[in-house]
Amino acid sequence: MNSEPLDKPRRAPRWFTVYMHVVGVGGNLFFYIQAARIFAGESARDVSLPAFAVALWAVSSWFAYGVVLRNPVLIAANVVAILGAGAVVAGCLIYG
């Protein structure tokens, strides 16, 4: 039987932490793809501002959670996401 408290977090192996950095940051690049299309085409006609506003709120909340936990993976991934989602929201407001 394990004698460690249930609330004590385990440390992930280093390779998995690196992998999650890549996935966390890379997976949030889709915001930049959408933002690039908006700004290049100067149109956000087919983009849902409410959807990206909710996404911006969600990733901002995950960023705050990462800061509270001092989790570098959550912080890095969500900084990338906040900037990208913010660019999409700005594009929607400018070109929508």
C-alpha positions, 0 to 999 in steps of 0.5 A: 500500500502506498503511504504517500498522501493522495493530494501530493502530485507526482513528478512526470518523467522529463521526456513527458514534460518536454513532450507536453510542452511541444503538444501544448504549444504546438496544439495552440498554433491553430489560433495563429492559422485562423488569425493569419487568414483573417488578417491576410484576407482582411475578413472575419466573415466566417469566423465566430467572434463568440466562439473565439471570445469563449476560447480566449476566456478559457485559455486565460483561465487555464493560464491562471491555473498554471500560474497558481500551480507554478506549472511551466507546461500550462503557463507556456501553452496558454501564453501561446494560446492567449496571444493567438486567441487574442489575435483572432478576437482582434481580427474579428473586431477589426474585420468582422 
